[in-house]
Amino acid sequence: RGRLAKSLENFRRILGGSDAEVMTAAMFWRFGAARDTLRLYDRAARPKAGKGQILVRQRASSINHIDCHRRGGYGRNAMRVRGALNFPVVLGNDIAGEVVAVGDGVTRFRPG
């Protein structure tokens, strides 16, 4: 019950937002085969750049080999937040695009 409630809370946060604040995202909710776990959402909430982070408008991205392993459970300890697995997981960390925002403390990048 606790894990399900946390996942639903994350789902509401990720799928909220107006049209100007949404993006398309590939996500999974549990570990397993792609046909059973991987879903594409076209109204996922666009994240904000936090401290030490940048936000990139992706022009191209991929779901690669390591993403497939993560979906299978690889790195599950790194996905824990306060002891619980933090689902859903958004895939596609290999990107090409443009920096649109920088968080506090970022000095090597700027929008554009």
N, C-alpha and C positions, 0 to 999 in steps of 0.2 A: 504494500500500500504506500509506503513512504517513497519508494523509487518511482512508482507510477505517478504519484502526485507531483514529484519533482520534474519528471519528464513532461507531464501535461503543462506545468507552469512554463517550462522552457519552450514548449511548442507554441503556447499562446504568445509568448514574448517574440519568438522568431517569426510567427506568421501575422503579427500585428502591423500597423502602419498604414499611411495613406499611399496612393499610387506613386507619389514622388519619393517615398521612402522604402520602396520594395525592390527586391532583386530575385533572380532565379537561383535556386540552390539545390544541390543533390545532398540528401541527408539519409542517415540510417538511425534507427531507434533501438536496435539490439544487434548483437553479434550473430552472424550467419551468412548464408549464401546470398548473393546479390538479388536473385529472383525473389527471395523471401524478405529482404530487409531494405534494399535501396529504393528510395522514392525521389522524384523530382518535384519540387514545389516552385511555382512561378510567382508566388506572393510572399516570399520570405522577407522579414524586416531587414533593411540594410543596417549593418552595424555602425557604430561611431568609433572614431580613433580615440583610444584611451591613452593613458600616460605611457610614453615610450613606444607608441604604436603609430602606424600609418594606415590610411584607408586608400585602397587602390580601386579605381574603376576598371574592372577587368574587360579587356578586349578579346582575350583568349585564355582558356584554362583547360585543365585536363584532370581526370581522375586517373592516377597512375598506380603502379604496382604496390607502393607502400599504402595507399588508400585502401586497396583491396585487402591487404594484410590487416590494416586497422579494423576494417569491417569484420574480419574473422576473429578479432580479439587481440591482435598484436598491439602492445603498448597500453593495455587497459589500465595499468597503474598510473600512467601519465595522464589519463583522461579523468582521473578522480578529482573531485572538488569536495573538500571537507569529508573525505572518506567514501562518498557515493559516486558512482559513474555518472557523468554529466551528459545525458542524452537530451535531445538528438545531437548527433555529430554532423557538422557540415564538412563535406569533402571538397577537394580541389585546391590544393595549396600551391601547385605549380601554375603561375599566372604570368601574363604579359598585359600591361596596361599603363594607366596614368595615375599618379598620386593626386588625390582630390582633397585630402585633409591630413593634418599631422596632429598628434597628441602632444601634451606637455612634455618637455624634455627632449624632443626630437630635433636634432640639429643638422643631420646629414641629408635630409630630404625636405622638400617644400612642395606645395601644390603646383601642378603643371609638369 
